[in-house]
């Protein structure tokens, strides 16, 4: 039987990120390619593990993760705050 997960390198590891699905911010601790199936048919998915302000980690799809700085710069541009 093969491993049920593998670590994946990611450019935002150990940086502050935001989960766009929930709006929660935290530090990206790991990205892991996991078999998320509970049946006999494997289903692999890249999950991001984010540690929130409470210290508890949660998972989200890696596509839902974006750097916090990018969010703040976009918001400033929309408000007319100039370039950042």
Backbone bond lengths (Angstrom), bond angles and torsions (degrees), N, CA, C in turn:
res aa  C-N    CA-C-N  psi(-1)  N-CA   C-N-CA  omega(-1)  CA-C   N-CA-C  phi
1 X - - - 1.468 - - 1.532 109.40 -
2 X 1.303 116.44 138.13 1.461 120.92 -178.13 1.526 110.55 -84.04
3 X 1.336 114.44 167.18 1.460 120.20 175.94 1.530 109.84 -59.95
4 X 1.304 116.99 151.11 1.458 121.36 179.96 1.529 112.41 -96.17
5 X 1.336 116.30 3.58 1.459 119.82 178.18 1.522 109.61 -160.56
6 X 1.341 115.52 161.44 1.456 121.61 171.90 1.527 108.85 -151.43
7 X 1.338 115.80 141.14 1.454 120.80 178.88 1.522 109.80 -74.18
8 X 1.340 115.77 143.14 1.459 122.36 -177.74 1.530 107.82 -123.21
9 X 1.350 118.51 131.21 1.467 119.34 176.00 1.533 110.03 -65.79
10 X 1.323 115.98 147.62 1.465 120.59 179.00 1.522 108.99 -148.72
11 X 1.321 116.82 140.34 1.477 121.68 -175.61 1.525 113.66 -65.94
12 X 1.340 117.70 -19.02 1.467 120.06 -176.23 1.532 113.71 -102.64
13 X 1.320 118.40 9.82 1.469 120.23 179.64 1.522 110.02 -56.59
14 X 1.328 115.02 136.89 1.476 123.87 179.37 1.520 113.37 65.34
15 X 1.328 117.22 19.03 1.468 121.37 176.15 1.518 109.63 -114.45
16 X 1.309 115.71 161.49 1.463 121.43 178.72 1.524 108.87 -75.82
17 X 1.341 115.26 128.06 1.459 121.42 -177.32 1.523 110.07 -134.04
18 X 1.327 114.49 169.97 1.461 121.44 177.53 1.519 108.28 -128.61
19 X 1.326 115.76 134.70 1.457 121.55 173.18 1.515 106.58 -86.00
20 X 1.333 117.56 112.16 1.464 119.95 -175.76 1.527 112.22 -68.91
21 X 1.330 117.69 -20.50 1.470 120.12 179.29 1.523 111.57 -71.91
22 X 1.336 116.73 -39.52 1.474 120.13 -176.25 1.522 113.10 -108.79
23 X 1.342 117.20 -18.91 1.458 120.92 -176.40 1.516 113.19 83.51
24 X 1.321 118.56 1.98 1.463 122.78 -177.22 1.525 109.60 -81.79
25 X 1.341 115.48 137.93 1.452 121.79 177.37 1.521 110.03 -106.48
26 X 1.328 115.24 152.71 1.454 120.73 177.85 1.510 110.04 -178.80
27 X 1.339 116.28 -167.69 1.455 122.29 -179.31 1.526 109.66 -101.00
28 X 1.327 116.15 130.28 1.461 120.28 178.41 1.523 108.43 -74.13
29 X 1.323 116.26 113.85 1.460 121.78 -175.79 1.526 112.67 -92.02
30 X 1.330 117.45 -35.50 1.466 121.20 -178.12 1.516 110.04 -164.84
31 X 1.315 114.97 155.71 1.456 122.18 168.09 1.524 105.29 -122.77
32 X 1.312 115.78 125.55 1.458 120.83 -174.22 1.519 109.35 -129.95
33 X 1.319 115.92 131.40 1.458 122.37 173.50 1.532 105.82 -85.67
34 X 1.332 116.47 109.60 1.461 121.17 -173.25 1.516 112.19 -118.58
35 X 1.314 114.72 146.90 1.456 120.79 169.94 1.532 105.61 -81.82
36 X 1.320 117.18 108.19 1.464 121.76 -175.14 1.524 112.75 -97.18
37 X 1.315 116.02 6.74 1.461 120.51 -178.07 1.523 111.15 -80.65
38 X 1.312 116.31 142.82 1.460 120.48 172.32 1.528 110.12 -110.73
39 X 1.337 115.07 14.07 1.468 121.22 175.35 1.522 108.31 -112.52
40 X 1.307 117.81 -175.55 1.457 121.78 179.06 1.511 113.94 -74.93
41 X 1.328 117.96 -13.98 1.467 122.54 -179.53 1.525 108.79 -93.41
42 X 1.335 115.87 120.74 1.463 119.71 -177.93 1.526 111.44 -68.94
43 X 1.322 115.10 140.74 1.473 122.42 174.87 1.521 106.96 -136.99
44 X 1.317 116.23 107.11 1.458 122.05 -175.82 1.522 110.51 -96.11
45 X 1.322 114.82 141.92 1.463 120.79 -177.48 1.527 108.77 -149.28
46 X 1.329 116.92 139.73 1.465 120.58 175.29 1.521 108.43 -85.34
47 X 1.330 115.10 117.83 1.459 121.64 179.59 1.524 110.15 -110.95
48 X 1.320 115.69 138.24 1.455 122.07 175.06 1.529 108.10 -97.56
49 X 1.326 115.91 131.69 1.462 121.68 175.82 1.520 107.46 -101.99
50 X 1.325 115.88 117.06 1.466 122.23 -176.88 1.519 108.88 -116.42
51 X 1.341 116.47 131.37 1.464 121.53 176.23 1.520 108.39 -96.42
52 X 1.330 115.72 114.91 1.455 121.66 -178.95 1.517 112.13 -79.89
53 X 1.325 116.46 -178.76 1.469 122.84 -177.96 1.524 112.32 -61.06
54 X 1.332 117.37 -28.46 1.464 120.94 -179.55 1.527 112.18 -74.64
55 X 1.346 116.84 -12.75 1.455 120.84 -176.77 1.517 112.96 94.95
56 X 1.313 116.69 -11.00 1.459 120.97 178.57 1.524 109.60 -85.19
57 X 1.319 115.73 142.61 1.455 120.65 178.52 1.523 110.52 -96.84
58 X 1.311 114.88 147.98 1.461 120.87 174.76 1.522 107.49 -136.11
59 X 1.316 115.46 164.06 1.461 120.00 -179.82 1.512 110.70 -113.99
60 X 1.320 114.01 154.20 1.458 122.44 173.92 1.520 107.26 -152.69
61 X 1.303 116.86 163.32 1.460 119.90 175.02 1.519 108.76 -62.36
62 X 1.321 116.72 139.69 1.456 120.85 -177.15 1.532 111.51 -59.82
63 X 1.315 118.31 -28.13 1.473 121.34 177.86 1.528 112.76 -68.87
64 X 1.326 117.96 -14.60 1.464 121.92 178.93 1.518 113.25 -87.27
65 X 1.318 118.19 -1.24 1.466 122.14 -173.92 1.520 110.30 -97.67
66 X 1.335 115.71 131.48 1.453 120.15 173.68 1.525 108.87 -141.78
67 X 1.331 117.11 151.67 1.469 119.19 -179.17 1.521 110.81 -65.60
68 X 1.314 116.46 144.10 1.466 121.44 -179.70 1.521 110.36 -64.52
69 X 1.327 118.71 -39.24 1.461 121.61 -178.75 1.527 111.27 -58.09
70 X 1.321 116.47 -39.98 1.460 120.88 179.13 1.528 110.60 -61.54
71 X 1.310 117.54 -41.42 1.464 122.07 178.57 1.518 110.53 -61.68
72 X 1.339 116.95 -46.34 1.456 120.22 -176.29 1.530 111.20 -67.27
73 X 1.329 117.68 -37.84 1.457 120.54 178.01 1.520 111.02 -65.44
74 X 1.323 117.33 -41.73 1.464 121.76 178.97 1.520 110.40 -62.41
75 X 1.320 117.47 -42.33 1.463 121.61 179.70 1.531 110.51 -63.79
76 X 1.343 116.93 -40.09 1.467 119.99 178.94 1.523 111.03 -63.87
77 X 1.329 116.11 -41.04 1.464 119.68 179.68 1.518 111.34 -64.22
78 X 1.343 116.18 -40.36 1.471 119.57 179.83 1.511 111.13 -64.60
79 X 1.329 117.35 -34.41 1.462 121.47 -178.75 1.527 111.30 -82.90
80 X 1.340 116.68 -6.37 1.459 119.29 -179.27 1.505 113.00 83.87
81 X 1.338 116.32 25.66 1.464 121.16 -178.63 1.506 114.58 -82.56
82 X 1.308 118.36 8.50 1.465 120.63 178.26 1.499 111.96 88.84
83 X 1.308 114.99 -178.57 1.459 119.67 -179.27 1.521 110.14 -81.88
84 X 1.330 114.24 153.44 1.453 119.00 -179.24 1.500 110.35 -128.95
